[in-house]
Amino acid sequence: MPIESITAFLDAQHVPYEVLHHRTDYTAQETAADTHTPGREFAKTVILDVGAGHAMAVVPALYKVDLEKIRQSVGTRQVSLASEQEMSDLCPDCDVGAEPPLGNLYDMPVYVDPTLERDETITFNGGTHEDAIRMQYEDFKRLVHPTRMDMIEAV
């Protein structure tokens, strides 16, 4: 089970967290609602193909990632969404679409939109469509070392 590998990692790092079990959801907005987290505060992880490899883009649930902004920031020729098969291969212990933004567990860099820093906590999928993790944003930042990047699509 993916939640166990995530909680084992957090336990090993002595990071306090909360596991939130919820009904089966397939969108970040649904999970945000079921975990009583505002959509602007629930972290959605999007797996990207950035040319020479893969990366995780982390944005609030109610926004889409702007692939062009990411491409320009990373300085690569092309950025695209990873396929479901790639997501499955990269995060084999996770349900497709429920990957946590813990790139260090999956050997991927993490790009995080600065809007997520506005809240003291970060809530994200726990590797399944029924589990989420809530922890202090500062602990997330210390563990993951994400690159801050403006990547929200203009609405």
N, C-alpha and C positions, 0 to 999 in steps of 0.2 A: 504494500500500500504506500502510495506516495506521501501521505501525510506523516507517516512514521519516519521516513527519511528526512523530511523537512524538520520535524520536531526534534529528531536526534541531532541534527546539525545545530539547531538553535540551542538545545540543551548543552551541547559540547562547548558552545561559545558563551554559555551562562547568560543568555538573553531571555528576559521575561517576555512572554507572549500569551495570547489567548487563542484557542481553537474554537471556531464558530461553526457548528454543524447546522446545515440548512437543507431545505428541500432541493431536489435536483434542479439546477439552473444551467442554462447554456449561454447566457449573455451576462456581461459584467454589470449591466444595469439591473437585471433581475437579482443577481447576487447581492448587489449593493442594497437593494430594497429588503431582501430577506435577512440581511445582517444588520439592518437599521443603520446603514452608513449612507450619508448623502453621496449621490453620484459623482460629485466633484471631489470627493475624498477617497473613493474606492479606486485602487490602482489596478488598471487593466494592463496585462502584459501582452505585447504583440511581438511575435517572432519574425525577424526580418532576415532576408538574404541581402548582405551588403557587399556583394561581389566576391571578396576574398574569404568570406566566411559568413557567420551568422551573428546576430546580436538581438538583445531584448530591448524593445522600446516600451516605456512605462508611462502611461498617461491616465488622467482621470477617466472613469468609466463613461461619462457622458460625451466624451470627445473622440474624434478620429485622429489618427496620426497623419501628419503631412509628410509624405514620402520625399517630396522635393526639398523641404526644409532639412530633413535628415541627410539627404544626399549631399546638399551643400555643406552642412556642418561636418560631415564625415570626410568629405572630399573624395568621393568615389564616383565612378561613372554612372552607376545604377544602384537603386535600392528598390526591393520589391518585398511583398509579403511572402513568407515561407509557405510552402504547400503543407497540407495536412500530413503527408508522408514525411516531409522533412521535420515537422514538429514532433511527430511520433519517434523518428530516429534520434533527434537531438535530446528529447526528454522522455526516454522510454518508460520511466516510472510514473508518468503523468497521463491523465486523460487529455486528449487533444483539445486545446482551447482552455485548459485550466492550469496552465503553467504558472508557477510562482515567479516573481521577479528576482530570483536568486541566481543570477548568471554564474556566480562562482561555483555553484553545484553542477552546472552544465557546460562549463568552459566557454562562456559567452560574455562579452562585455554588456553592460547595462547602461542605457541612456534613459534618464528620467526627466520628465518635464518639471520645471521649477514650481509650477502651481501645486504640486503635491507636497511641497515643503511648508505650505501654509498651515497645515494641521500638525499637531503634536504626534499623532499616530498615523500609521499606514495600515490599510486592510487590503488583502489580496487573496487570490485563489490559492488553495493549499494543495494543488495537484490533482484534485478531483472536482467533480461538479456538485459535490455535497459538503465540501469543507473550505473554510477560509481561515486565514491567520490575521490577527491584529497585534501589532507591536509598536513600540515607540519609533518614530521616524529617525531619530538620531541613532538608534541601534541598527536600523536598516542601513543607513548611510555608512556607519562604521564597518559593518560586515561586508557590504556589497561594493562600496567605493564606486557608486554610479557616476557617470558623466552627465552633468546638467546640460540640457539641450532644449531649446524652444522648439517644440515639434507638434503643437496642436494645430489642427486644420482650422482655418478661419471659418466662423459660422455666419 
